[in-house]
Amino acid sequence: MAARGVLVTRPAGQGDVLREGVARRGLSVHQLPLLVLEPLPQLPAAERARVLALDEFQHIIFISGNAVRFGMEVIENFWPQLPVGLDWYAVGDGTARALAAFGIQAQTPGADMTSEGLLALPGLRNCSGERVLLVKGEGGREALARELTARGARVETLACYRRVPPSLAPGEFAAAVSRWNIGLIMLSSGEGLANMLALLSPAETSKLQDVWLLLPSARVAETAAAAGFRHCLVAGNASDQAMLRALEEWVASSGDE
């Protein structure tokens, strides 16, 4: 086991902290993104109108650091001076730090970097009749919007980028895992897992059953287990810090030094 490597699958340009953290622990590390991020070619008219009316919202929620990266570029095109009096929220500390670079102090749910964690924040518990803007990518889970709507909020979205699968030939992902002697694959989202499963044939999936998957939540781990993966390790959340803490647990339990 000690000779086996770790695969980081974050999007290009976003895996440096994980790769450096893995290398510091004396493990061989490789990166092969399972998500590609693209800005939307044109903002739809309805979403353009929402950005223009940003000062009419009470709550602005950023679902990820990528939502900050793409969303703030859109917002600043219309609001070089941000409106005041809004409540800003970030799904996690990394997203909050990204917002801080724009002078925004965002509320976060702490360690529970999920939609459920955001919903527990005091400002979002009693939001009946208030306007909420979710800044996000296309698609994704709708649990946050559904629950806020159930609480009486007027929920609207600003989808400012899209996530697409990587362009890999059939067999290329499995071949890389084998060639690099990967013992653990770090997956930061359910969508990354779905893309990995789509890249694997049934025979390739069977061959990877002894590979460990490091996953960001129990929900994603359930999906991996249903796909036949027997060795799933769940991090506290999808942050680099939580992923590296879980990696240390894997190293300690597997005897990798």
Secondary structure by P-SEA (a helix, b strand, c coil): ccccbbbbbcccccaaaaaaaaaaabbbbbbbbcbbbbccccccaaaaaaaaacccccbbbbccccccaaaaaaaaaccccccccbbbbbccaaaaaaaaaaccccccccccccaaaaaacccccccccbbbbbbccccccaaaaaaaaaacccccccccccccccccccaaaaaaaaaacccbbbbccaaaaaaaaaaccaaaaaaaccbbbbcccaaaaaaaaaacccbbbbcccccaaaaaaaaaaaaaaaccc
